[in-house]
């Protein structure tokens, strides 16, 4: 087994997860959603697509990821609940499912302003260093930071905004530390739960090993198939616990 490791990003959009969600065909001929979520802040960018061609995906990443946040260091596959949120919103508001594209922007904004139970911040806060101003805030004349008062000068307003922005790096660092702590705790719980299944055996270069044939585990007739493949020779072992194997004849 590969040793359990955790991801601890310290910069926004240094690592993202991507997912393509199939949707009912909309009135404007959109059939799926491509989404990318930042691992640290949880910020989600998404776009409705007419088809999932390489050209469509390239355009999405260029316009909504690279041109906004720069190139991520790591990209992995993820799974989002955006699809379920949109369809449920259509149902509760009486909108037909074929108009789901009208709800995409709402779903993304709601996702961005929702505080994460892990980091304690909303994606919007970690990106911009302040809370968003909602229509209710304008109606009730509430403010997103302390210190506002009537008849403020321009310099006073700028100074207050500077104080808000100066807290932004600290908020991001604190969120990264909280996320790291939560993932370490999750790792410990996982190890305790599956301690009997997690092998700590290491294999040296040149040893003979068998490889479990995991491709058959979901098949109905797996009992009649070969459970282990090999033997193979251990060629190398990486620092992360991965092994490179080679055939007996090299």
N, C-alpha and C positions, 0 to 999 in steps of 0.2 A: 504494500500500500504506500502511496505517496504521503509524506508527512503533511499534516494540516497546516496551511499558512493563511495569513489574513492580509487584506489590502488596506493600507493606511495612507491615502492621498493627503497631501498637505497644500496643494494648489487647486484652484478652481479649474475644472475642465482639463485636468491632467489625465484623467481616466473617465471614459464614458461607456455606458451600456446602450446597445441598440436593439431594437425589436421592430418587426413588421407585423401589424395586426390586420387580418382580413376583416372587411366590413361588408354589409349589404350594399349593393350598387345604389349610389345616390342619384338624385335627379340631375346632377351635373357630371355623372359618369365616373365618380370616384369609387374605387373598390377596396382601398386599403390605406392604412396610416403607417408611416415610418416615423419612429420616435427615437430620440437619443437623450439619455439622462446622465447628468454629471454625478459622479460617485460621491463627491464631498458635499455639495450644496443640495443635491436632489433636483436641481433645475432641469426641466424637461422641455425640449424643443421638438416639435412634431409638424408633419405636413401630410395632407390628404393627397393620394396619388391615383392617377388613372390606371397605371400598371406599375409593376415593380421591376422595371428594367434597370440595367446598370447605369444608363444615362440619367434616369430620374433620380436614382439614389445619389449619383455623383453631384447633381445639381443641388440636392437637399444638403449634403454635407458641406459643399462649398459655400452656399449662401447663408445657411443657418448655424453652422458650427465654425468652420475655419474663418469666415469673414467677420464673425462676432467674437469668438473666444480664442482664436488661434488653433494650431494643430494639437490635438490630444496626444499624449505619450502612449496610452494604451486604449484599445477598443475591444470590448467583449460583448458577447450576446447577453441580453437581459430579458426580463418578462415584466410587463407593465399592466396595470388595471385600467388604463385610460379607456380602452374599448368598452368595458363594462360601465364605466361612469357615464360615457356619452349615451349609450343605449338606454340606461336607466333614466337619464335626464329627459330624453325624448319621450319616454313612457309617462313620466310624472308631469310633464308640461303639455302633453297632448299633441306633440309634434310627430308626424309620421316618420318611420325609421329611414325612409329614403331621403330625408332632409338632415341626416346626422351631421353633415359638414358644417351646418349652421351652429352646431354646439361645440365644435372643436376648439375654437378660440376661448370660449367660456371655460371649458374643461381645463385647458392649459393654465389659464389665469388663476382659477380656483386651486389648482395643484401648486402653483408657485407661491401663493400667499398663505398656504396651510402650514402651520408650525409642525416640524418633525418631532416625533416622540423621542427620537434618538439624539439629535443634535440640540434640540431646544430652540432652533431658529427656523424661520420659513426660508425656502429657496430665494425669495425676493430679498429678504434681509441680508443674506450672505452675499448676494450679487451686488446690491446697491447701497448697503450700509444704513438703510432706513426702512420704515414700513411704508406700504403703498397708501395713497389717499383714495378712499372709496367714496362713492356718492353720499353715503350716510355721514361720513366725516365732514363733507362740505355743508350738508344740511344742518348738522348739529354744531358746526364750527369748532370741532375738536382738532387737536394738533398732535403730530407724531413724535414730538420731542418737547421736553420741558424748556422753559425760557422764553417762549413767544409771548408778546404782549402788544396791545394796540399802539399805533404810531411809531413802530420801530424804524430806524434809519436803515438805509441800504447796507452800510458797514456792519450794523448790528445783526442784520439778517445773514450776511455772508459769514460773520464770525460764528454764529450759531450753527450754520450749515457745516462750517469747517470742523467744529467740535463733533458733529455727528459723523462726518467722514473719517475723522481721526480715530474713531472707535472701530471702524470697519475692519482693519487688519487684525485687531484683537479679537473681534467676534469670529472671524474666519478661523483664526488659530485655535480659539476655544472650541469651536464646532468640530474642528479636525481632531482635537484631543479627546473630546467626548465620543466621537465616532470610533476612534481607535480603542478607547476603553470598552465601549459596548461590544465591539467585535472580539476583543480579547475575552470578555466574559462569555460571549456566545461560543467561542472556540473551546473554552474550558468546559462548558456545559456539554458540548458535542463530544469531547474526548471522554468525559465521565460516562455519558450515555452509551457510547460505542467502544468502550475500552477493550472489550474482548475481541472486537473485530479489527482493531487498529494494530497492525503489526509494526514492531520497532526493529525488526531484523534488517540488517544491512548486508548487501552482497558485495563481495570483492571482485575486482577485475579478474576475469578468467574462470569464475565459478559457473556451473551449469544451473539453469533455472527453468521452471515451467511458467507459462503465462496463462492466466485464467481467461477463458474464451467468453467474455462478457456479451458478445454480440448475440449469443443464443439464449440469454437469460429471459427474454420476453417472449420467446417462441413457445408454442404449445407442445411441440414434440422435442423439447430440449433434452429429455431423458435419453433419447436415442442418438444424441450428438456428442462430439468430443468436448469435454469440459475444459481440458487444459491443452495448450499447444506447446510444442517444443520437443526436446530441450533446445535452449539457446545458450549462447555464451555471453556473459556480461562483458561489454566492451568498455563502458565508461559510466560514471555516476556524477550527476550535477550537484551543485551545492543545495539545490532545492529538493533533492531526493529523487529526481528522475533518472531512469536508467536507459542507456543505449545498448541494445542487444544485437548480436549477429548470429547468423546461421552456423551450424557446426563446420561447414566447409568454408567458412569465411565470407 
